[in-house]
Amino acid sequence: MKEILKEIIEKEADDLIRYWVEEFPEEERDEEARYYEDFLSFFEECVEKDLDIHSPESEALKTFLEKIIEILGEDRFFNFKNSVYTCYLKFPIMKKLEEKKAFEYDIIKKLTIFFEALTSRIIVDLLKKNEQVTMSAMNELEEREAPIAEIWDGVLMLSIVGTLDSNRVLKIIDKILEKLDKREIEHVIVDIGAIHDMNSEVARQIIKLNNAIHFMGSNAYLTGITPAIAKSLTHLDIKLGDIKTFSTTKKAMEHILHGEI
């Protein structure tokens, strides 16, 4: 098998490229001819290794094809003529095998298994990469929605943006507790001015956050109490217990530094 495939790649490359570009419109053929020529160089090295999908040569071919995905785009690569781009790469080779009366079961089986495995590995790695990108974006979004910064020696400020539910408050509590455990923080200012909807559930989560801060021996201060938030709390008859509240962060800092409001 190795000998016949190497002979085809070395001596029949022009025909293989010509067969390949027939799949494309005229304006795309020059570019695709270059892609296929490069593919044949990588593939010849894989043939030398008996189409071992785990060989470094196969990994190099996979990396090359991943670059093709970046150029063509995922949608075109994975929806190429109702199949996958990689699966079509073997068709010119199979056509040439047929011309040479070498279209034998063992060779076709080996080729098919190799390209199917190659495609599967590309898909799995791409899914992992996309998952990592998604997780990274989610983590970045969480950081933006609840940034924590030390704004004064021993004073942390947490700004909550958006909505606040039980799952999210648990994540925020974990972040706050981690900060409090690592540093000597005496005061934590929690700004809720950018919370979208103040309701009884949000109030319960704020109380949980306040309690967690107190359990770590720090003082909690709630700022960003706008007239709309104050009205909502009053209308819902929500009690925030012993939480110290301020309209602005400036007033909270004045209280912390000078005991003035």
FENQUI-V38977 format. One record per pair of residues at least 12 apart in sequence whose ideal C-beta (glycine too) atoms are under 10 Angstrom apart, sorted by the first residue. I is the first residue (numbers start at 0). J is the second residue. Records with the same first field share a line. If there is no record, write none. Layout:
BEGIN
I = J, J
END
This chain:
BEGIN
0 = 46, 49, 50, 101, 103, 105, 106, 108, 109, 110
1 = 46, 47, 48, 49, 50, 106, 109
2 = 46
3 = 46, 95, 96, 99, 101, 103, 106
4 = 42, 43, 45, 46, 47, 50, 92, 95, 96, 101, 106, 109, 110
5 = 43, 46, 47
6 = 95, 99, 101
7 = 39, 43, 46, 91, 92, 95, 96, 98, 99, 101
8 = 39, 40, 42, 43, 46, 92, 95
9 = 39, 43
10 = 95
11 = 39, 91, 92, 95, 98, 99
12 = 35, 36, 39, 40, 43, 91, 95
13 = 32, 36
14 = 91, 94, 95, 98
15 = 35, 36, 38, 39, 42, 88, 90, 91, 92, 94, 95
16 = 28, 31, 32, 33, 34, 35, 36, 38, 39, 91
17 = 32, 35, 91
18 = 35, 90, 91, 92, 93, 94, 95, 98
19 = 31, 32, 34, 35, 36, 38, 39, 87, 88, 90, 91, 92, 94
20 = 32, 34, 35, 91
21 = 91
22 = 35, 79, 80, 87, 90, 91
30 = 70, 71
31 = 71
34 = 63, 64, 66, 67, 70, 71, 84, 88
35 = 88, 91
37 = 60, 63, 66, 67
38 = 60, 63, 64, 67, 85, 88
39 = 88, 91, 92
40 = 59, 60, 63
41 = 56, 57, 59, 60, 61, 62, 63, 64
42 = 56, 57, 60, 63, 88, 89, 92, 113, 114, 117
43 = 56, 60
44 = 56, 57, 59, 60
45 = 57, 58, 59, 60, 61, 113, 117
46 = 92, 109, 110, 113
49 = 109, 113
50 = 109, 110, 112, 113, 114, 116, 117
51 = 113
52 = 112, 113, 114, 115, 116, 117, 119, 120
53 = 116, 120
57 = 113, 116, 117, 120
58 = 120
60 = 85, 88, 113, 117, 121
61 = 85, 116, 117, 118, 120, 121, 124
62 = 121
64 = 76, 84, 85, 88, 117, 118, 120, 121
65 = 121, 124, 125, 128
67 = 84, 85, 88, 121
68 = 84, 85, 121, 125
71 = 84
73 = 125, 129
76 = 121, 125
77 = 118, 121, 122, 125
82 = 118
83 = 114, 115, 117, 118, 119, 121, 122
84 = 118, 121
85 = 114, 115, 117, 118, 119, 120, 121, 122
86 = 111, 114, 115, 117, 118
87 = 114
88 = 110, 114, 117, 118
89 = 107, 110, 111, 113, 114, 115, 117
90 = 110, 114
92 = 106, 107, 110, 114
93 = 106, 107, 110, 111
96 = 110
140 = 160, 161
141 = 167, 170, 171, 174
142 = 174
143 = 158, 160, 161
144 = 158, 159, 160, 161, 162, 163, 167, 170, 171, 193
145 = 157, 158, 159, 160, 161, 163, 167, 168, 170, 171, 174, 175, 189
146 = 158, 159, 160, 174, 190
147 = 171, 174, 175, 177, 178, 187, 189
148 = 178
149 = 178, 182, 184
150 = 186, 188, 248, 252
151 = 185, 186, 188, 252, 255, 256
152 = 183, 184, 185
153 = 182, 183, 184, 185, 186, 217, 255
154 = 184, 185, 186, 187, 188, 217, 218, 220, 251, 252, 255, 256
155 = 175, 178, 179, 182, 184, 185, 186, 187, 188, 189, 212, 217, 219
156 = 186, 187, 188, 189, 190, 220, 222, 248, 251, 252
157 = 171, 174, 175, 178, 187, 188, 189, 190, 191, 208, 212, 219, 222
158 = 188, 189, 190, 191, 192, 193, 194, 222, 223, 248
159 = 171, 189, 190, 191, 192, 193, 194, 201, 204, 205, 208, 223
160 = 190, 191, 192, 193, 194, 195
161 = 193, 194, 195, 196
162 = 194, 195, 196, 198, 200, 201, 204
163 = 191, 194, 195, 196, 197, 198, 200, 201, 202, 203, 204, 205, 207, 208
164 = 200, 201, 204
165 = 200, 203, 204, 207
166 = 204
167 = 204
168 = 200, 201, 203, 204, 205, 206, 207, 208, 211
169 = 204, 207, 208, 211
171 = 189, 204, 207, 208, 211
172 = 204, 207, 208, 210, 211, 212
173 = 211
175 = 187, 189, 208, 211, 212, 215, 217, 219
176 = 211, 212, 214, 215
178 = 215, 217
179 = 211, 212, 214, 215, 216, 217
180 = 215
183 = 216, 217
184 = 212, 215, 216, 217, 218
185 = 216, 217, 218, 255
186 = 212, 217, 218, 219, 220, 243, 251, 252, 254, 255, 256
187 = 208, 209, 211, 212, 213, 215, 217, 218, 219, 220, 221
188 = 218, 219, 220, 221, 222, 223, 243, 245, 248, 251, 252, 254, 255
189 = 205, 208, 209, 212, 219, 220, 221, 222, 223, 242, 244, 248, 251
190 = 220, 221, 222, 223, 224, 245, 247, 248, 251
191 = 205, 208, 221, 222, 223, 224, 225, 228, 244
192 = 222, 223, 224, 225, 227, 228, 246, 247, 248
193 = 223, 225
194 = 223, 225, 228
196 = 228, 231
197 = 224, 225, 227, 228, 229, 230, 231, 232, 234, 235, 237
198 = 231, 232, 235, 237
199 = 231, 232, 235, 236, 237
201 = 228, 231, 232, 235, 237
202 = 231, 232, 235, 237, 238, 239, 240, 242
203 = 237
205 = 219, 221, 237, 239, 240, 242
206 = 237, 238, 239, 240, 241, 242
208 = 221, 242
209 = 221, 239, 240, 241, 242, 243
210 = 240, 242
212 = 242
213 = 241, 242
218 = 243, 254, 255
219 = 241, 242, 243
220 = 242, 243, 244, 245, 248, 250, 251, 252, 254, 255
221 = 239, 242, 243, 244, 245, 251
222 = 243, 244, 245, 246, 247, 248, 249, 250, 251, 252
223 = 244, 245, 246, 247, 248, 251
224 = 239, 244, 245, 246, 247, 250
225 = 246, 247
226 = 246
228 = 244, 246
229 = 244, 246
232 = 244
243 = 255, 260
245 = 260
246 = 260
END
